[in-house]
Every structure is written in structure tokens, then in C-alpha cells.
Amino acid sequence: VKRTQRIASLKVGEQIVGRVVNTLGEPIDGKGPIGGELYEMPLERKAPGVIFRQPVTEPLQTGIKAVDAMIPVGRGQRELVIGDRQTGKSTVCIDTILNQKEFYDAGKPVFCIYVAIGQKASTVAGIAKMLEEKGAMAYTVIVAANASDPAPMQVYAPMAGAAIGEYFRDSGRPALIVYDDLSKQAVAYREVSLLLRRPPGREAYPGDVFYLHSRLLERACKVIADDDIAKDMNDLPDTLKGIVKGGGSLTALPIIETQAGDVSAYIPTNVISITDGQ
């Protein structure tokens, strides 16, 4: 084993849309390599500073009347989807992805990224098949770190999804990312941390599990409309500098699974405090 002296990154381009990739951005759908011009995007990246953001003003239509009427989600917002297992959390998020087809057909696509963390490979394949049949893969990318994948791959899968979303966000377009789910990411992170002999904290999670989720979710925002200011964005990858435009957004729908409706557990309270609503 030797070090590459480079930060972990993946290659993103227009042709990644419609594909199923792993944490390293490698296609796992058997459709061959990703073509076209590719840009190197780091998995870990600082969130845009206050100067490079603008207030959330534009709604993201989920297509679910109860949500759009009562608790509308804005483009650039982080809206937590929380509940026990089998309560329809993933369904709400996948419906939202399917309902973005209207904008794709109108020529104003909202690019969607579905990050599957620690799920059965058969479940992910079923979701990919359904999105394909409904015509939603035309504007969707699936990032999959299955239950059979090593724990570090599951920890970094949401970061890989965020990096893909940032490509669309920083090129001035709206994007939507679903993390399904961050509870499994936290469990994988706990496994890695305990193997590294880091001291365990509450519920045996490491002390920086809050920072794990906060730095991830803070990357979802609405970028300032001014192209010239957006070009100076902090921590911008050099490869991306030529295509940066303002006015893009990344909307996050993180999913948290509770045990017997206990929203006062460690991970649920953390993510509730990070997100803009639930």
C-alpha cells in the first residue's frame, strides 16, 4: 500500500447522468466507461462561504401536494425526512425525483442524485429499474455503496454524491440530492472509527460524528446569482474554474431512520439541528 499524495476525488461530467456509480465514480451498471469531458471533483470540500450564497427563494416542487402546500421545500434547502423503518421515507424522496420529470420535459431539468448507503444490491437495482422505466434516469445519477461494500466506501458515498451535485450547482444549475440514509453512514463511520481505536462517545459513536454530517449537509445551498463573485468561490477545484456560473443550487433530502420513533437519540437530534426543517 502506498500513498498517492492526492485527495480522494471522482470524475464528473455531463454523461454521468443516467448512470449507476460507486463511491469512486466508477460505473457499476455494466454500460461501459463514462464518456465526454470529465472534471475532477474532490470528495471532501469546504462548503461555500456566506458571501457566495443567496437566500432560498425558489421552490422545489416535490409533486406531493401535502408537502408543497404545507411545508414547501426551497431550492438550496436541507429538509430532513425522518421516521421508523417502512414508513415511506425513501418513497417520498423517490417520488420527488420522479416528479422532476416535468421540469426535464420543459427543458429546465433539476438534476437528481440518489445516494444509496448500506442497502441491499437488489434494492438499489430495483430503484434503478423503476427510475429507468419511468424515464427519470434521463436526469438522475445513482451513487451506490451496498451493504456488501467496505465501511469506508459507505462513509464516503454521500460525499461522492455531494461532489456530483456540486458539479451541477457550480455550473449554475439546480440539483437535488437524496441521502438514503445517513443513519447507516453513521454506523459505518462508527465501525471505521472504532477500528482506528478512536475513543467512543455517546451510543459508541465517535466525537466528530456531528461534524461528519454538518460538513456534508452544509454543501447544499443556493449559490449567489452574480457569475463574477461565484467564480471566486472558496475551495473551487481548478478543473471547474472555466465553467463556473452563479445561481445554481443543491437541495438535500437526508433520510434518518429512527428506532421506535425516538427522535431524541444521538444521530436524529444531530441531523435535526443541522437541517432547515423536517
C-alpha positions in Angstrom: 0.0 0.0 0.0 1.4 3.4 -0.9 0.1 7.0 -0.8 -0.9 8.8 -4.0 -0.4 12.3 -2.3 -3.7 13.3 -3.8 -7.1 14.0 -2.1 -9.7 11.3 -2.9 -11.8 12.5 -5.9 -14.0 11.3 -8.7 -14.5 12.4 -12.3 -17.8 14.1 -13.1 -19.2 15.2 -16.5 -22.5 15.6 -18.4 -22.5 11.9 -19.3 -22.5 10.7 -15.7 -26.3 11.4 -15.8 -28.3 8.2 -16.2 -25.5 6.0 -14.7 -25.1 4.0 -11.5 -21.7 4.6 -10.0 -19.8 3.6 -6.8 -18.1 5.9 -4.3 -15.1 6.4 -6.6 -17.3 7.4 -9.5 -16.7 4.1 -11.3 -19.7 2.8 -13.3 -21.3 -0.4 -11.8 -24.2 -0.7 -14.3 -22.3 -2.6 -17.0 -22.8 0.1 -19.6 -19.1 0.8 -20.1 -16.9 3.8 -19.1 -18.4 7.3 -18.7 -17.6 9.4 -21.8 -17.4 13.1 -22.7 -15.4 15.8 -20.9 -14.8 14.9 -17.2 -13.9 17.2 -14.3 -12.0 16.1 -11.2 -14.2 16.8 -8.2 -12.8 16.2 -4.6 -15.0 14.1 -2.3 -14.3 16.4 0.7 -14.7 20.1 0.0 -15.4 23.2 2.1 -18.9 24.5 1.8 -19.4 27.9 0.1 -18.9 30.8 2.4 -21.7 33.3 3.3 -20.6 35.7 0.6 -21.1 33.1 -2.2 -24.7 32.3 -1.1 -28.0 33.9 -1.5 -31.3 33.4 0.4 -33.5 30.5 -0.6 -36.4 32.0 -2.7 -37.3 29.5 -5.4 -39.5 26.4 -4.5 -38.5 22.9 -5.4 -41.8 21.2 -6.4 -41.8 17.7 -4.8 -45.1 16.9 -6.6 -46.5 15.7 -3.3 -49.4 18.1 -2.5 -49.2 17.8 1.3 -45.6 18.8 1.2 -45.8 21.5 -1.4 -48.8 23.1 0.3 -47.9 22.8 4.0 -44.1 22.6 4.2 -42.7 23.7 0.9 -39.0 22.9 0.2 -36.9 25.6 -1.4 -34.1 25.1 -3.9 -30.9 25.1 -1.8 -32.6 23.9 1.4 -31.9 20.9 3.6 -35.1 19.1 4.5 -34.8 16.1 6.8 -37.0 13.0 6.1 -37.2 11.2 9.4 -39.1 8.1 10.6 -39.1 4.5 11.6 -38.3 1.7 9.1 -41.1 1.0 6.5 -42.8 4.4 7.0 -42.3 5.6 3.4 -39.2 7.8 3.7 -37.5 6.6 0.6 -40.8 6.6 -1.2 -41.3 10.3 -0.6 -37.8 11.1 -1.9 -38.0 8.8 -4.9 -41.5 10.3 -5.8 -39.8 13.7 -5.6 -37.2 12.6 -8.1 -39.9 11.1 -10.4 -41.8 14.3 -10.2 -38.9 16.4 -11.5 -39.6 14.8 -15.0 -42.0 17.7 -15.6 -39.1 20.2 -15.4 -36.9 17.9 -17.6 -39.6 17.7 -20.3 -39.9 21.5 -20.1 -36.1 21.9 -20.8 -35.3 23.1 -17.3 -34.0 19.9 -15.6 -33.4 19.6 -11.9 -30.5 17.0 -11.8 -31.1 14.4 -9.2 -28.6 12.3 -7.3 -29.8 9.3 -5.3 -27.2 8.1 -2.8 -27.9 4.5 -1.5 -25.9 3.8 1.6 -25.7 0.2 3.1 -28.7 -1.1 1.2 -29.1 -4.5 -0.5 -27.8 -4.5 -4.0 -31.1 -6.0 -5.2 -33.0 -3.0 -3.6 -30.7 -0.5 -5.4 -31.2 -2.4 -8.7 -34.9 -2.3 -8.2 -34.9 1.5 -7.7 -32.6 2.0 -10.8 -35.0 -0.2 -12.9 -38.0 1.8 -11.7 -36.4 5.2 -12.5 -35.4 3.8 -15.9 -38.9 2.7 -16.7 -40.5 6.0 -15.6 -38.0 8.0 -17.7 -36.4 9.5 -14.7 -32.8 8.2 -15.3 -32.5 10.9 -18.1 -31.7 13.4 -15.3 -30.7 11.2 -12.4 -27.4 9.7 -11.1 -27.3 6.8 -8.6 -24.4 6.5 -6.2 -24.4 3.1 -4.5 -22.4 1.8 -1.6 -24.1 -1.5 -0.9 -24.2 -3.4 2.4 -21.6 -5.8 1.0 -19.1 -2.9 0.3 -16.4 -2.0 2.8 -17.4 0.5 5.6 -15.1 3.4 4.3 -16.9 3.2 0.9 -20.3 3.6 2.8 -18.9 6.6 4.7 -17.7 8.4 1.6 -20.7 7.6 -0.6 -22.6 10.7 0.5 -19.5 12.8 -0.2 -19.3 11.3 -3.7 -22.9 12.2 -4.3 -22.3 15.8 -2.9 -19.4 16.1 -5.3 -21.6 15.2 -8.3 -24.2 17.6 -7.1 -21.6 20.4 -6.7 -20.7 20.0 -10.4 -24.2 20.9 -11.4 -24.6 23.5 -8.6 -21.4 25.3 -9.5 -22.2 25.3 -13.3 -25.4 27.3 -12.5 -28.0 24.6 -12.5 -30.4 23.2 -9.9 -29.7 19.8 -8.4 -31.4 17.6 -5.8 -29.6 15.0 -3.7 -31.2 12.3 -1.6 -29.0 10.6 1.1 -30.7 7.2 1.9 -29.8 7.0 4.7 -27.4 8.9 6.9 -28.1 6.6 9.9 -26.3 3.8 8.0 -23.5 6.2 7.1 -23.0 7.0 10.8 -23.0 3.3 11.7 -20.3 2.7 9.0 -18.3 5.7 10.3 -18.6 4.3 13.9 -17.2 1.0 12.7 -14.2 2.7 11.0 -13.5 4.9 14.0 -13.6 2.1 16.5 -11.2 0.0 14.3 -8.9 3.1 14.3 -9.0 3.0 18.1 -10.7 6.4 18.4 -12.4 6.9 21.8 -16.2 6.2 21.6 -18.7 8.7 22.8 -22.5 8.6 23.2 -24.0 5.4 21.7 -20.4 4.4 20.9 -20.3 7.0 18.0 -17.1 9.0 17.7 -16.9 12.6 18.9 -16.8 14.0 15.4 -20.0 12.3 14.0 -21.8 15.7 14.2 -19.0 17.2 12.1 -19.3 14.3 9.6 -22.9 15.2 8.9 -22.7 19.0 9.3 -19.8 19.4 6.8 -21.8 17.2 4.3 -25.1 18.9 4.6 -23.6 22.4 4.6 -22.5 21.8 1.0 -26.2 22.1 -0.1 -27.0 25.7 -0.7 -28.2 28.3 -3.2 -25.2 30.0 -4.9 -25.1 33.8 -5.5 -26.5 34.8 -8.9 -23.5 37.0 -9.8 -21.1 35.0 -12.1 -18.1 37.1 -11.2 -18.5 36.6 -7.4 -19.3 32.9 -7.9 -16.0 32.4 -9.8 -14.1 33.4 -6.6 -15.9 30.7 -4.6 -13.7 29.2 -1.8 -12.2 25.7 -2.4 -13.2 25.6 -6.1 -11.5 22.8 -8.0 -9.1 24.2 -10.6 -10.6 22.0 -13.3 -14.0 23.6 -12.8 -13.0 27.2 -12.9 -13.8 27.6 -16.6 -17.5 26.6 -16.4 -18.5 28.2 -13.1 -21.8 30.2 -13.2 -23.9 31.7 -10.4 -27.4 30.9 -9.5 -27.1 27.2 -9.1 -28.4 25.3 -6.2 -28.1 21.9 -4.4 -31.1 20.8 -2.4 -30.6 18.0 0.1 -33.1 15.4 1.4 -31.2 13.5 4.1 -33.1 10.4 5.4 -32.7 9.3 9.1 -34.2 6.1 10.4 -35.4 6.2 14.0 -35.8 3.3 16.4 -39.4 3.1 17.7 -40.0 6.8 16.9 -37.2 8.0 19.2 -36.2 11.4 17.7 -34.2 12.2 20.8 -31.5 9.7 20.0 -28.0 10.9 19.2 -28.0 10.9 15.3 -31.6 12.1 14.9 -31.0 15.1 17.2 -27.7 16.0 15.4 -29.3 16.0 12.0 -32.5 17.8 13.1 -30.2 20.6 14.4 -28.2 20.7 11.1 -31.1 20.8 8.7 -33.6 23.6 7.9 -36.7 21.6 8.8 -38.1 18.1 8.9 
